[in-house]
Structure formats: C-alpha cells, structure tokens
Amino acid sequence: MPLLTVIFANGDLADTFDPSDILARSSLVIAVDGGANHCWRLGIIPDVLIGDLDSIDPRVLEEFQKKKVAIDRHPPRKDATDLELALDLTLKKGTRKVWLFGGLGGRWDMSLANVLLTATEKYKTLSFTIPGPGCIMNILHPGEPFTLHGAPGQRVSLLPLHGDVQGLVLNGFEYPLANATLLFGSTRGVSNVLQISDATVQFDSGVLLCIRLIPV
C-alpha cells in the first residue's frame, strides 16, 4: 500500500526545492500528462502516466512507453481534469500522503482549481504538500495538530478554504491564537510569522490552506 505518493503536474516546479529526498521515501510516482516532461528532464521514471496526453512531449511519451511505464489514457472530452483523475487513482491505491509538484504556476485558473480540488471532501483522508514558486502549501483538515516545520522569522499565511475555520489554536507564532474563528474570506490569517522551528496548527472545523513563504 503506497503511503506516500509523489505527483508531477504540468505547472511550474519550485526551483528552490529538491524532490530527491521525497522521492526516496515514496512508493508511487504519478506523472499527470505534461508533468511527464518534468519527470523526463529530472531523470525520473514514473510508475504511472495518466491523462488525455495532450501536453506531453511525443518523444517523452515514446521513451516512457519503451520503459514500460503504465499508461492510463483518457479522452480529452471529460468531466474532470487530469489531476483529479490522478488523485482518484491515489485513493484507490490507499495513499495517505501526497506531494504534488507542478500544481501551481502557469495558468491562474488551473492553479486555483488544483488548490480547491485538494480541499474537497472527497480527498479529506489525504495529506497534501504542494511546493510551488516561492512557497510550500499544505491543505489542513480538522483534528490532530499539524506541525509546521520552518525557520524562525518565516512568514506563514493561513486562509480558510471551506467555510469558517473554528476552534483555531496557533502555537509558536508571533500572533498566537486560542480557540479563534477565521471567517471564510477573512484576511486575519495573512502574514503571520514563525517564532520557533516547529510551530503547531490545530482546529475543530473547516478546511485551512497553510502557505509558508520561502525566502529568496
């Protein structure tokens, strides 16, 4: 059962983030259509290539076919993005954690759709980490505390994604909170600052987008 799945989508890769350590701990690597081009450039052979394959370089597709990569091809006219198909596959495989590379950047509509997709009820059992240009995002669900590994002085924004976030407790931040409510659409959680390297976030209801800004 793949406890950690790495997915490469077709957005921008975070140039400051090296995926090699994550890949070494993963048990399943999925290339989502044009994300296969990133894999090929990085010397990564995915376990599965999924999508309508309209964005993959034909030469990359040919090479992956030669290397017996499993190909799950879908028609261009469908009711889900290629990334949603990939996430559905991770659920079937029993994945618990997902690192999504290339989920941000490029087209605004796709970036926003990708973030909102990962916050849906369907994927609430998955723990998402999404490295992007200048940031690392996590999708947080209520329950157990989430430990935020960073550096003192690092900026962190916390944005409600689904309804109001209630019972929010922040420890290790410049602006701590205790049993607070972040209203959906509120900017109250923007630009907090880590005071320690292992701060914690916990809440009772809602879905929270946590964005750690990477210093340049």
Secondary structure, 3 states (H helix, E strand, C coil): CCCEEEEECCCECCCCCCCHHHHHHCCEEEEECCHHHHHHHHCCCCCEEEECCCCCCHHHHHHHHHCCCEEEECCCCCCCCHHHHHHHHHHHHCCCEEEEECCECCCHHHHHHHHHHHCCHHHCCCEEEEEECCEEEEEECCCCCEEEECCCCCEEEEEEEEEEEEEEEEECECCCEEEEEECCCCCCCCCEEECCCEEEEECCEEEEEEEEECCC
